[in-house]
C-alpha cells in the first residue's frame, strides 16, 4: 500500500508540475516551436526586456498587486480583529457574508463591479474604468482571503494576553503592537502573500474593470488570439522563480521563529 500511495503521489505532483517544467525548458528554446527543441538560447529573455507592451503590462500588474496586498492586508487585519471581538452568532453571520465573494463566480463579480463603476462614473464623473477601478476591484475580492488567513491566528491566541499587557501598564495601542500583532503575524504574512498572488493571477475581474489599462493576464490573452510568443514563457519563468524564492524565504523565517519560540518555552520551563 505504501508503494502504491507513493506512486499515486508522484503522479499527482508530476501532473501538477510537468507543465511548469515544460514552460521553463521551452523558454530557452532557440525557436518559436512549442513542440520541438532546437537548441539552447537566452534571446527570448533579451527580447522580453525590449518589449514595451509586455513591460508596461508587467509594471501595471505589479503596481496593482503591491497596492492591493498592502491595502487589503491592513483592512483585513482590522476587520479580523473586529469580527473576532463579536459575539458568537454575529461572528457567524459576518463570516458567512465574508465568504460570499469567494463562492460567487468571478464573472458575476466582474460584471457587477463594471456596472457599479459605470453607474458612479456616469453620475459623478469619477471612477472611470482604469487603474483606480482595477485596484478597488482587486482589493474587494482579495479582502476575504486576508480575513480568513488571520482569523485562525486570533482564535489560537490567548484572549487574556492583551488585557494582561494593559494591566502591566502598557497603553492600548502599544499593547496591540507588542502583544497581538506578533501573535497574528504569520496569518498576516500569509494573507498578504495570497492577496499578492491572487491579484497577479486574476483575469476575469480585471478584464471587466480595466478599461484601457492592460494587466499581464489581459496582455497574454490578447496574444493568444494570434500566437503566444516565447517571451511569455520567459516572463512566466521569471515570475515563477520570484514567487518560489519568496516562499522559500518566508518558510525559512517561519522555521526560525518556531525554533525561537520553542527555545523560549524551554527557558521559561527551566
N, C-alpha and C positions, 0 to 999 in steps of 0.2 A: 504493500500500500504506500509506503514511503517513496519508493521509486516512481510509482505512478503519479503521486502528488507532485513530486519534483519535476517530472516531465511535463505535467499539466501546467505548473507554474512557469516553467521555462518557455513553453509555447505561448502562454499569455503575454509574458514580457517580450518575446520575440515579435508577436503580433503588434504590440504597442510601440516598440522602439525601432523595428525594422524600417518603417517609412522615414524616420528621422535620420537613421544611418545612411539610407539611400540618398536623401536630400543633401546631407553633408558631403558624401562622396562625390556626387554629381555637381556640387558647387565648384569642384576643382577639375571638372571635365573640360578638355580642350575642344569642345563642340557644343552646339545647342541641342544636340540629341539627348533625350531623356531615357534612352534605352541602351545605347552603345557607348562604351568607353573609348575615347580617342586620345588619351594621354593626359598627363598632369599639367595644370596651369593655374595661375592666380589672376588671370586677366579679368575675370568677372568681378573680383573684389576691387580691382583698379577702376573698372568701368562703373562700379556701383557708386564710388565716391566722386564720380564725374557726372552722374545722372541727377540733374536738378529736380526733376519731378519726384523721384523716389526720396531724395534727401529732404525735400520740403514736406512730403507726407510723413516721413520718419520724425522730423522735428515737431510737426503738429501733434503726432501721436504721443511722443514722449512728453511734450509740454502738457497735453491734456491728461495723460496718465499720472504725472507727478502732482499736478494741482488736484486732480480727483482723489488720489491716495491721501494727500495731506488733509484736505478739507473733510473728506468722508471719515477719516480716522478721528479727527477732532470731534466732529459732530457725533460719530458713532460711540466714542468713549463717553461723551456727556450723556447721550441717550441711554446707553447701557447702565450707567450709574443711576440715572433717574428711574429706569424700569426696575432695576434691582431693589430700589427702596420702596416700590409699590407693594400693596397687599397682594395676596395670592391670586385672587380672581381677576383683579385689574391687570396684574402682570401677565396672566394667561391671555387675556383679551388683546393687550397691546402686542404681545409676541406673535399672536396669530395674525394680527394686522401687519406686523413687520415682515412676516413670511410671505405675504401675498405677492409682492413684486418678484420674489424668487420663483413662485409657482406660475405666475402669469406668463403666457407666451411672449417672447421678446417682440414679435411683430405687433402684438396688441399694444405693448408698452410704447414701441416706437411710433406707431400711428397716433396714439392718444397724446403723446408729447408733441408730435408735429402739429396736431390740431390746436393744442393749448398754446404753443408758441406763435402760431399763425394768428390765433384769436387775439393774443396780447399785442402782437406786432401791429395788427390791423386796427386795434382800438387805441393804443398808446404810442405806437411808433418805435417801441423798444423791443428787444429780444428778437430781432430778425435772425432767421436760421444762419448759423455760423459758429465761430469758436465758442462764444458765450453759451449758446444753447447746447452745444456738444458737451461742455464741461458740466452744465447743470444736469443734463440727461445722464451722464456717466456717474455723477455724484448720487443721483436718485437711485439707480439700480445697484450701485456698489455699497450704499449705506447699510442695507440689511445684512450683508455678509460680514461687515465690520462688527455690527452689533452682536451677531450670533457667534463671532470669534471671541469677543470679550466677555460675554455673559457667563460662560463656564468658569472662567477665572475668578469672577466676582463671587460665584456660588461656592467655589473652593476656599475662598479667603475667610478667615475668622472675622465675623462681623464686629467683634469687640475690639479689634486692633485699633481702629480709627478712634473709638471712644477712649481707649487706654492712652493713646498718644495725646489727646486733648486733656485728659486728667493729669498727665505728667507735665502740663504747662505749654504744650505746643498749640499754636493758633490753628484754626480750621484749615486754611489754605496750605501752610507748610506741612501740616499733618497729612493732607492728601498727597502732596508730592513726595513726602518721605516714607509714608506707610502704604497707602493704597496703590499709588502708581507703580512702584517696583513689583508689587504682587501681581498686577494685571498686565505688566509689560509684555510677557510672551504672547498674550492674546492680542494686544495692540499691534505688535510687530507682525503677527500672522494676518490680522485683518488688513493692515496696510499693504502687505505683500499681495494678498488676494485682490484688493481693490486695484492695485497697480497692474497686475496681470490680466484681470478681467477687463480693465479699460483698454489695454493694448490690444486685446484679443477681439473686442466687440466689433461686430459688423452691422447687424440688423438695426439696432437703435441708432447707431452712428449714421447709417445710410438715410434714415428718415429725418434726422435733426441736424445734418451737417451743412446744408445749404451749399455754398460754393467751396467750403473748406474740405480738403481731402485728408483723410487719415490713411494709414498704411493698408489696412484691410480693404478700404474702398479703392485705393490705387491698384492693389493686386487684383481685385475683382474686375476692374476696368481693363486690365491687361489680359485677363483670361478670355476675353471675347475674341482676342486675336491669337496670341501665343505668350506663354509665360516665359519671360527672359531668365536665363541662368543667373542674372544679377539678383533675382528674387531668392534663388537658392542660397546665394552668398549672404544676403541680408538676413534670411531666416537662420542661417548657421551662426551668424554673429549674435543675433538676439537669443538663440538657444544657449550659446556659450555664456552670455552675460547673465541670464537667469540662473543657469547652473552654478556659476561662480557665486552669485548672490545667495543661493540656497545653501551652498557649502559653508559660506561664511556664517550664515545665521545658525546652521546646525552646530558648527564648532563653538559658537558663542553660547548656545543653549547648553551644550555639554559642559563647558567651563562653568557656567552659572550653576548647573546641577551639582558639579563637584564641589564648588564653593559652599553651596547650601548644605551638602552632606557633611563637609568638614566643620561648618559652623555648628551643626546639630551635635556632632561628636564632641566638640569642645564644650558646648553647653551641658552635655550629659556628664562630662568629666568634672 
